[in-house]
Amino acid sequence: MKVLEGIRVLDFGRFIAGPFCAALLADFGADVIRIDRVGGSEDRYIVPVTEGGEGAFFLQVNRNKRSLSLDIDSPEGREVVRQLVRTADVVIANMPAKTLESLGLDYESLRQIKPDVILTATSAFGSQPAVRHKTGFDGVGQSMSGAVHMAGLPDHPMKAMVPVVDFATAMSCAMGTVLALYERKTSGLGQEVGASLLRTGLNMSSGALIEEAVLKLDRKASLNRSPNYAPSDIFQTLDGWLIVQVIGEVMFKRWACLMGHPEFAEDLRFRDDKARGEQGEYLCSVMAQWCAGRTRKECLAELEKARIPAGPVYSPREALEDETVNDAESFTWTDYPGVAGKIPLVSPPISLSRTPSSIDRRAPTSGEHTDDVMQGLGYSAQEIASLRDSGVI
């Protein structure tokens, strides 16, 4: 039996933060019903990879779910939502507060239907009155946290091209949801779980923020080179790139010996991480020269032998083909309608030894399970047909 078997989740989420939270719960046994717009919701078609236009992120963050297509703006659709909420333990929605209220998906409305329901609602900036109606995406969370300023070049900030804030927010929401379910065992009451892209981004940038508050350094971007320890950068080899991160005195001594400069360990210029970070340009130049005359495989073998953290910089194709990545059982390869080959769904980042997660079901096509869900709510075949004819489902 999986940890969350018996828990029903209604997923009104869109894009990544909400849907990935729901997917993580589904991986551990929750019955997750995705509420799609009739004809398919907008987040279904971003970065399309299938004949039907379903997007890459959609396939990843909507595995293990059933899909009900529903016009939640119609009176009949609102009634179906109320029926669903009566059967649910958790409702997930990442919509602006005003939208939640207009759809009757805000916590106060939901608890009138089911007092012990849990609402997990992600937002761009939080639930505080001054910011709750503002909108934003992953890039906004990255940019406002200070992270984008620290990346790239001083005159050209760069954000991460993968939605790190979205995914991190989703994982926080999944944890918060499980915490609320655990607390409900004692109190018998539901509550609202919140997480914001902004606060997630700020947490990820917290080291730089605290440093600035205390030391007032006003750091500038230094491409991939760390300002806090060294050498830490991305280096070019004869046939590719790799990252090396040397932190702490013991590791620095091993690195200095590997470079053929054991005297660095006694050099006052490199007395601690802070000093080494200040000398990062020089130390990274030594590392760069060493890498330039070797293949990536040769570099990584010597660095591993010296117990220096290092790894290859992979393209997506290289990551898919890498032996270590695959030995780590990182993918579940699944079929999907309109795709000739198999799709590599990335395994959940969490593992439990006795009650593990699993990806048992591909992402649903739009409305694929509508009839099953409606029948489970007590709707007859004639009623389902009537709602379909009127465009409600």
NUGUNU-142740 format. One record per residue (C-alpha): x, y, z; residue number from 0; residue in one letter. Coordinates in steps of 0.001 Angstrom, whole numbers, plus 500000, padded with zeros to 6 digits. Each point is the difference from the previous one (the first is absolute). Example, Ala and Ser with C-alpha at 12.3 -4.5 7.8 and 13.67 -1.06 7.14 Angstrom:
BEGIN
<site <512300; 495500; 507800>; 0; "A">,
<site <501370; 503440; 499340>; 1; "S">,
***
This chain:
BEGIN
<site <500000; 500000; 500000>; 0; "M">,
<site <501258; 503458; 499096>; 1; "K">,
<site <500229; 502794; 502570>; 2; "V">,
<site <497194; 502142; 498576>; 3; "L">,
<site <497590; 497310; 498821>; 4; "E">,
<site <496455; 501058; 500871>; 5; "G">,
<site <500784; 503714; 499646>; 6; "I">,
<site <498165; 501776; 497197>; 7; "R">,
<site <501471; 503150; 498460>; 8; "V">,
<site <498270; 502401; 497614>; 9; "L">,
<site <502602; 501693; 497829>; 10; "D">,
<site <498916; 503361; 498605>; 11; "F">,
<site <503671; 500948; 499628>; 12; "G">,
<site <501548; 501315; 496832>; 13; "R">,
<site <503525; 500078; 498544>; 14; "F">,
<site <502474; 498511; 502540>; 15; "I">,
<site <499761; 501035; 503658>; 16; "A">,
<site <496495; 498663; 500622>; 17; "G">,
<site <500015; 496979; 497663>; 18; "P">,
<site <503425; 498742; 501124>; 19; "F">,
<site <498908; 500185; 503634>; 20; "C">,
<site <497002; 497832; 499085>; 21; "A">,
<site <502192; 497613; 497995>; 22; "A">,
<site <502272; 499409; 502989>; 23; "L">,
<site <496953; 499114; 502107>; 24; "L">,
<site <498786; 497673; 497240>; 25; "A">,
<site <503400; 498295; 499848>; 26; "D">,
<site <499431; 498906; 503598>; 27; "F">,
<site <496481; 498696; 499447>; 28; "G">,
<site <497587; 502942; 500095>; 29; "A">,
<site <497083; 499889; 497560>; 30; "D">,
<site <500563; 503245; 498100>; 31; "V">,
<site <497333; 501331; 497666>; 32; "I">,
<site <501194; 502765; 497700>; 33; "R">,
<site <497229; 502430; 499100>; 34; "I">,
<site <500576; 500955; 496355>; 35; "D">,
<site <498203; 502613; 498000>; 36; "R">,
<site <497724; 498522; 497368>; 37; "V">,
<site <502275; 499580; 496985>; 38; "G">,
<site <503162; 500131; 502105>; 39; "G">,
<site <501524; 502592; 502325>; 40; "S">,
<site <502639; 502463; 498846>; 41; "E">,
<site <502907; 498411; 501858>; 42; "D">,
<site <499505; 496738; 498114>; 43; "R">,
<site <501543; 501379; 496808>; 44; "Y">,
<site <503238; 501708; 501108>; 45; "I">,
<site <503204; 498560; 498431>; 46; "V">,
<site <497947; 497595; 497830>; 47; "P">,
<site <501454; 496558; 499300>; 48; "V">,
<site <497025; 497829; 498985>; 49; "T">,
<site <497845; 499903; 496890>; 50; "E">,
<site <497161; 501435; 502063>; 51; "G">,
<site <502188; 502845; 501247>; 52; "G">,
<site <500464; 498903; 503620>; 53; "E">,
<site <503047; 501649; 501522>; 54; "G">,
<site <503095; 498519; 501597>; 55; "A">,
<site <499452; 501551; 503431>; 56; "F">,
<site <496337; 498997; 499930>; 57; "F">,
<site <500907; 496346; 499496>; 58; "L">,
<site <502461; 500126; 502915>; 59; "Q">,
<site <497830; 501760; 502580>; 60; "V">,
<site <496698; 498266; 499253>; 61; "N">,
<site <500966; 496332; 500213>; 62; "R">,
<site <497946; 497690; 502212>; 63; "N">,
<site <496872; 502168; 499665>; 64; "K">,
<site <496512; 499644; 498600>; 65; "R">,
<site <498506; 502796; 497910>; 66; "S">,
<site <496505; 501431; 500247>; 67; "L">,
<site <499148; 502680; 497435>; 68; "S">,
<site <497603; 502538; 501476>; 69; "L">,
<site <498676; 503494; 499366>; 70; "D">,
<site <500359; 501315; 503547>; 71; "I">,
<site <498558; 503393; 498989>; 72; "D">,
<site <496548; 498521; 499312>; 73; "S">,
<site <497398; 499403; 502727>; 74; "P">,
<site <499931; 496289; 499179>; 75; "E">,
<site <503788; 499873; 500138>; 76; "G">,
<site <499995; 501739; 503399>; 77; "R">,
<site <497634; 497336; 501288>; 78; "E">,
<site <502345; 497259; 498788>; 79; "V">,
<site <502840; 501781; 501839>; 80; "V">,
<site <497952; 500019; 503207>; 81; "R">,
<site <499325; 496284; 499618>; 82; "Q">,
<site <503714; 499378; 499449>; 83; "L">,
<site <501027; 502067; 503021>; 84; "V">,
<site <497720; 497916; 502217>; 85; "R">,
<site <502099; 496947; 499064>; 86; "T">,
<site <503399; 501701; 500213>; 87; "A">,
<site <502683; 500272; 502639>; 88; "D">,
<site <502115; 502589; 498179>; 89; "V">,
<site <499333; 502685; 497405>; 90; "V">,
<site <503019; 501397; 498147>; 91; "I">,
<site <499769; 503290; 498127>; 92; "A">,
<site <502631; 502497; 498913>; 93; "N">,
<site <497821; 502875; 498864>; 94; "M">,
<site <499859; 503656; 501067>; 95; "P">,
<site <497950; 500541; 503171>; 96; "A">,
<site <497232; 501841; 498139>; 97; "K">,
<site <499661; 497113; 497556>; 98; "T">,
<site <499768; 497471; 502816>; 99; "L">,
<site <497272; 502064; 501645>; 100; "E">,
<site <498054; 500475; 496768>; 101; "S">,
<site <500061; 496244; 499357>; 102; "L">,
<site <499106; 499099; 503574>; 103; "G">,
<site <503348; 498275; 500483>; 104; "L">,
<site <501238; 502221; 502826>; 105; "D">,
<site <500400; 498321; 503384>; 106; "Y">,
<site <496955; 501607; 501641>; 107; "E">,
<site <497741; 498789; 497187>; 108; "S">,
<site <501493; 496506; 499976>; 109; "L">,
<site <499712; 499485; 503765>; 110; "R">,
<site <496306; 500830; 499821>; 111; "Q">,
<site <499655; 496938; 497777>; 112; "I">,
<site <502437; 497744; 501911>; 113; "K">,
<site <501345; 501268; 503340>; 114; "P">,
<site <503082; 497773; 500017>; 115; "D">,
<site <501126; 500735; 496447>; 116; "V">,
<site <503530; 501270; 499424>; 117; "I">,
<site <500640; 502697; 497423>; 118; "L">,
<site <503533; 500174; 498627>; 119; "T">,
<site <500319; 503297; 498172>; 120; "A">,
<site <503230; 501230; 498463>; 121; "T">,
<site <500356; 503630; 499034>; 122; "S">,
<site <502555; 502330; 498507>; 123; "A">,
<site <500556; 502200; 503063>; 124; "F">,
<site <498048; 498551; 502929>; 125; "G">,
<site <496651; 500438; 501734>; 126; "S">,
<site <500681; 503335; 501714>; 127; "Q">,
<site <497404; 502634; 499017>; 128; "P">,
<site <502498; 502327; 498312>; 129; "A">,
<site <501313; 497341; 497612>; 130; "V">,
<site <497394; 497230; 499715>; 131; "R">,
<site <498520; 501259; 496724>; 132; "H">,
<site <503303; 500416; 498155>; 133; "K">,
<site <500923; 497489; 497289>; 134; "T">,
<site <503352; 498544; 499039>; 135; "G">,
<site <501811; 496986; 498581>; 136; "F">,
<site <503187; 498113; 500874>; 137; "D">,
<site <502250; 502610; 498388>; 138; "G">,
<site <498518; 502724; 502204>; 139; "V">,
<site <500793; 497974; 503117>; 140; "G">,
<site <503550; 499446; 498776>; 141; "Q">,
<site <500519; 503635; 499059>; 142; "S">,
<site <498611; 501619; 503137>; 143; "M">,
<site <501964; 497671; 502295>; 144; "S">,
<site <503382; 501377; 498959>; 145; "G">,
<site <500973; 496774; 498237>; 146; "A">,
<site <499852; 501382; 496468>; 147; "V">,
<site <502134; 502990; 500986>; 148; "H">,
<site <502664; 497599; 501261>; 149; "M">,
<site <500009; 497888; 496844>; 150; "A">,
<site <501437; 500802; 496605>; 151; "G">,
<site <502057; 503140; 499452>; 152; "L">,
<site <499948; 503337; 501848>; 153; "P">,
<site <498399; 501674; 496998>; 154; "D">,
<site <497843; 497051; 498975>; 155; "H">,
<site <498044; 498149; 502743>; 156; "P">,
<site <498896; 496449; 499182>; 157; "M">,
<site <497258; 497877; 501504>; 158; "K">,
<site <500052; 496222; 500138>; 159; "A">,
<site <498351; 498629; 496850>; 160; "M">,
<site <498343; 497255; 502021>; 161; "V">,
<site <497145; 501010; 502352>; 162; "P">,
<site <501811; 499344; 503267>; 163; "V">,
<site <497715; 502221; 502096>; 164; "V">,
<site <496848; 498341; 498649>; 165; "D">,
<site <501241; 496511; 500791>; 166; "F">,
<site <501348; 500965; 503424>; 167; "A">,
<site <496687; 501676; 500858>; 168; "T">,
<site <498145; 496841; 498982>; 169; "A">,
<site <502170; 497858; 502270>; 170; "M">,
<site <499378; 502388; 502901>; 171; "S">,
<site <496274; 499797; 499321>; 172; "C">,
<site <500094; 496201; 499963>; 173; "A">,
<site <501709; 500016; 503390>; 174; "M">,
<site <497521; 502554; 501341>; 175; "G">,
<site <497073; 497922; 498767>; 176; "T">,
<site <501281; 496863; 501720>; 177; "V">,
<site <500573; 502023; 503192>; 178; "L">,
<site <496410; 501242; 499873>; 179; "A">,
<site <498714; 496450; 499450>; 180; "L">,
<site <502062; 498810; 502966>; 181; "Y">,
<site <498686; 502799; 502253>; 182; "E">,
<site <496435; 499245; 498909>; 183; "R">,
<site <500282; 496556; 501610>; 184; "K">,
<site <500091; 501766; 503378>; 185; "T">,
<site <497746; 503028; 499490>; 186; "S">,
<site <497562; 498646; 497436>; 187; "G">,
<site <500242; 503359; 498255>; 188; "L">,
<site <501282; 501165; 496661>; 189; "G">,
<site <502047; 503102; 499318>; 190; "Q">,
<site <501553; 501996; 497188>; 191; "E">,
<site <503541; 499179; 498891>; 192; "V">,
<site <501768; 502845; 498237>; 193; "G">,
<site <503304; 500454; 498197>; 194; "A">,
<site <501219; 502799; 497784>; 195; "S">,
<site <502476; 500184; 497158>; 196; "L">,
<site <501540; 503083; 501596>; 197; "L">,
<site <500669; 498434; 503383>; 198; "R">,
<site <501329; 496841; 498357>; 199; "T">,
<site <502402; 502082; 497915>; 200; "G">,
<site <501063; 502023; 503035>; 201; "L">,
<site <500713; 496801; 501939>; 202; "N">,
<site <502193; 498764; 497180>; 203; "M">,
<site <501876; 503324; 499990>; 204; "S">,
<site <500111; 500312; 503777>; 205; "S">,
<site <503789; 499670; 500307>; 206; "G">,
<site <500591; 502957; 497694>; 207; "A">,
<site <497238; 502024; 501687>; 208; "L">,
<site <501358; 499469; 503514>; 209; "I">,
<site <503549; 500722; 498845>; 210; "E">,
<site <498869; 503272; 498448>; 211; "E">,
<site <497975; 501028; 503050>; 212; "A">,
<site <502989; 499456; 502284>; 213; "V">,
<site <503036; 500892; 497875>; 214; "L">,
<site <498567; 502429; 497402>; 215; "K">,
<site <502251; 498614; 497232>; 216; "L">,
<site <497634; 500746; 497105>; 217; "D">,
<site <501303; 497018; 498050>; 218; "R">,
<site <499961; 499991; 496215>; 219; "K">,
<site <499504; 497058; 497675>; 220; "A">,
<site <503069; 497859; 499338>; 221; "S">,
<site <498672; 497625; 497356>; 222; "L">,
<site <500336; 496460; 501439>; 223; "N">,
<site <502815; 500784; 502420>; 224; "R">,
<site <499068; 499978; 503687>; 225; "S">,
<site <501025; 503097; 501969>; 226; "P">,
<site <499936; 498063; 503300>; 227; "N">,
<site <502572; 497239; 499445>; 228; "Y">,
<site <502352; 498855; 497259>; 229; "A">,
<site <500642; 498510; 497644>; 230; "P">,
<site <496324; 499619; 499172>; 231; "S">,
<site <499072; 500506; 496385>; 232; "D">,
<site <499190; 498295; 496715>; 233; "I">,
<site <503099; 499053; 498027>; 234; "F">,
<site <500648; 498978; 496407>; 235; "Q">,
<site <501850; 496787; 499205>; 236; "T">,
<site <501221; 498629; 496668>; 237; "L">,
<site <496572; 498562; 499230>; 238; "D">,
<site <497425; 501629; 502260>; 239; "G">,
<site <499277; 501882; 503202>; 240; "W">,
<site <499929; 499069; 503671>; 241; "L">,
<site <499283; 501641; 503325>; 242; "I">,
<site <502385; 499899; 502961>; 243; "V">,
<site <499177; 501232; 503524>; 244; "Q">,
<site <502737; 500124; 502620>; 245; "V">,
<site <498746; 500982; 503452>; 246; "I">,
<site <501860; 499865; 503310>; 247; "G">,
<site <503651; 499699; 501008>; 248; "E">,
<site <500329; 496217; 499770>; 249; "V">,
<site <498599; 499866; 496503>; 250; "M">,
<site <502086; 502974; 498915>; 251; "F">,
<site <503187; 498224; 501128>; 252; "K">,
<site <499100; 496951; 497925>; 253; "R">,
<site <499236; 502207; 497022>; 254; "W">,
<site <503312; 501903; 500372>; 255; "A">,
<site <501952; 496710; 499976>; 256; "C">,
<site <498087; 498810; 496933>; 257; "L">,
<site <500882; 503230; 498202>; 258; "M">,
<site <503684; 499523; 500871>; 259; "G">,
<site <499968; 503014; 502334>; 260; "H">,
<site <500100; 498614; 503563>; 261; "P">,
<site <501427; 503347; 501124>; 262; "E">,
<site <496565; 501568; 499466>; 263; "F">,
<site <498894; 498352; 503242>; 264; "A">,
<site <502430; 502205; 501969>; 265; "E">,
<site <499473; 503171; 497965>; 266; "D">,
<site <498295; 502688; 502094>; 267; "L">,
<site <498169; 501239; 496917>; 268; "R">,
<site <498003; 496770; 500166>; 269; "F">,
<site <499661; 499673; 503781>; 270; "R">,
<site <496243; 499368; 500076>; 271; "D">,
<site <496951; 499750; 497746>; 272; "D">,
<site <499363; 503749; 500132>; 273; "K">,
<site <503561; 500785; 498941>; 274; "A">,
<site <499918; 497340; 497323>; 275; "R">,
<site <496752; 501432; 498668>; 276; "G">,
<site <501687; 503394; 499735>; 277; "E">,
<site <502827; 498315; 498066>; 278; "Q">,
<site <497548; 498013; 497923>; 279; "G">,
<site <501039; 501415; 496657>; 280; "E">,
<site <503595; 498846; 500501>; 281; "Y">,
<site <499172; 496594; 501494>; 282; "L">,
<site <497476; 499323; 497249>; 283; "C">,
<site <502622; 500894; 497398>; 284; "S">,
<site <502240; 497264; 501452>; 285; "V">,
<site <497115; 497550; 499822>; 286; "M">,
<site <499159; 501099; 496446>; 287; "A">,
<site <503548; 499450; 498800>; 288; "Q">,
<site <500050; 496520; 501548>; 289; "W">,
<site <496687; 499065; 498321>; 290; "C">,
<site <500965; 501426; 496613>; 291; "A">,
<site <502568; 497265; 499329>; 292; "G">,
<site <497785; 497051; 500955>; 293; "R">,
<site <496819; 498366; 498834>; 294; "T">,
<site <496922; 500322; 502191>; 295; "R">,
<site <500190; 496315; 500890>; 296; "K">,
<site <503657; 500335; 501041>; 297; "E">,
<site <499253; 503074; 502105>; 298; "C">,
<site <497073; 498394; 501769>; 299; "L">,
<site <501953; 496819; 500734>; 300; "A">,
<site <502852; 501931; 501643>; 301; "E">,
<site <497646; 502288; 501904>; 302; "L">,
<site <497996; 497042; 501296>; 303; "E">,
<site <503201; 498262; 501115>; 304; "K">,
<site <500900; 503167; 501959>; 305; "A">,
<site <496433; 500127; 501395>; 306; "R">,
<site <499281; 503400; 498466>; 307; "I">,
<site <496304; 500568; 499188>; 308; "P">,
<site <499699; 500297; 496234>; 309; "A">,
<site <497583; 499058; 497275>; 310; "G">,
<site <499510; 500281; 496258>; 311; "P">,
<site <497939; 502802; 498496>; 312; "V">,
<site <497500; 498051; 497937>; 313; "Y">,
<site <497647; 500891; 497225>; 314; "S">,
<site <496520; 498508; 500433>; 315; "P">,
<site <500974; 497246; 497540>; 316; "R">,
<site <503127; 499153; 501987>; 317; "E">,
<site <498028; 499936; 503252>; 318; "A">,
<site <497523; 497525; 498519>; 319; "L">,
<site <502809; 497737; 498816>; 320; "E">,
<site <502287; 500209; 503035>; 321; "D">,
<site <500791; 496729; 501751>; 322; "E">,
<site <499949; 501486; 503511>; 323; "T">,
<site <496684; 501777; 499412>; 324; "V">,
<site <498429; 496766; 498788>; 325; "N">,
<site <501629; 497853; 502700>; 326; "D">,
<site <498282; 502293; 502505>; 327; "A">,
<site <496649; 498843; 498536>; 328; "E">,
<site <499165; 503594; 499171>; 329; "S">,
<site <497356; 499353; 497343>; 330; "F">,
<site <496763; 498107; 499512>; 331; "T">,
<site <499562; 499531; 496260>; 332; "W">,
<site <496331; 500212; 499011>; 333; "T">,
<site <497828; 499975; 496903>; 334; "D">,
<site <497757; 502907; 499072>; 335; "Y">,
<site <497450; 500338; 497177>; 336; "P">,
<site <501543; 501802; 497046>; 337; "G">,
<site <503607; 499252; 500932>; 338; "V">,
<site <501889; 497392; 497974>; 339; "A">,
<site <502542; 499120; 502670>; 340; "G">,
<site <499902; 499981; 503770>; 341; "K">,
<site <500079; 503077; 502245>; 342; "I">,
<site <502489; 500175; 502898>; 343; "P">,
<site <498054; 501172; 503040>; 344; "L">,
<site <502462; 501015; 502702>; 345; "V">,
<site <499573; 498032; 503221>; 346; "S">,
<site <498856; 501850; 503153>; 347; "P">,
<site <502822; 501692; 501928>; 348; "P">,
<site <498868; 498273; 503232>; 349; "I">,
<site <500435; 496315; 500818>; 350; "S">,
<site <498598; 497875; 502820>; 351; "L">,
<site <501527; 496582; 500614>; 352; "S">,
<site <496890; 498143; 501184>; 353; "R">,
<site <497186; 501879; 498265>; 354; "T">,
<site <501583; 501271; 496796>; 355; "P">,
<site <498466; 502222; 497366>; 356; "S">,
<site <499323; 498855; 496468>; 357; "S">,
<site <498894; 501431; 496681>; 358; "I">,
<site <497214; 497661; 498938>; 359; "D">,
<site <497992; 502185; 497648>; 360; "R">,
<site <500956; 502410; 497223>; 361; "R">,
<site <498592; 503530; 499957>; 362; "A">,
<site <496341; 499886; 498939>; 363; "P">,
<site <498596; 501283; 496757>; 364; "T">,
<site <497513; 502810; 500522>; 365; "S">,
<site <496852; 498653; 501647>; 366; "G">,
<site <501186; 496407; 499656>; 367; "E">,
<site <498350; 498881; 503250>; 368; "H">,
<site <496967; 502290; 499988>; 369; "T">,
<site <497414; 497233; 499839>; 370; "D">,
<site <501680; 497958; 502757>; 371; "D">,
<site <500221; 502981; 502340>; 372; "V">,
<site <496432; 501131; 499335>; 373; "M">,
<site <498637; 496498; 500523>; 374; "Q">,
<site <501894; 499864; 503290>; 375; "G">,
<site <498142; 503146; 501075>; 376; "L">,
<site <496652; 498295; 499268>; 377; "G">,
<site <499192; 501540; 496625>; 378; "Y">,
<site <498061; 497700; 497673>; 379; "S">,
<site <501020; 499283; 496415>; 380; "A">,
<site <497097; 502173; 498799>; 381; "Q">,
<site <501054; 502909; 502224>; 382; "E">,
<site <503614; 499694; 498822>; 383; "I">,
<site <498868; 500019; 496368>; 384; "A">,
<site <497834; 503066; 500612>; 385; "S">,
<site <502872; 501908; 501654>; 386; "L">,
<site <502285; 499057; 497106>; 387; "R">,
<site <497466; 501183; 497429>; 388; "D">,
<site <499737; 503365; 501776>; 389; "S">,
<site <503807; 500421; 500138>; 390; "G">,
<site <500266; 499791; 503795>; 391; "V">,
<site <502289; 496956; 499741>; 392; "I">,
***
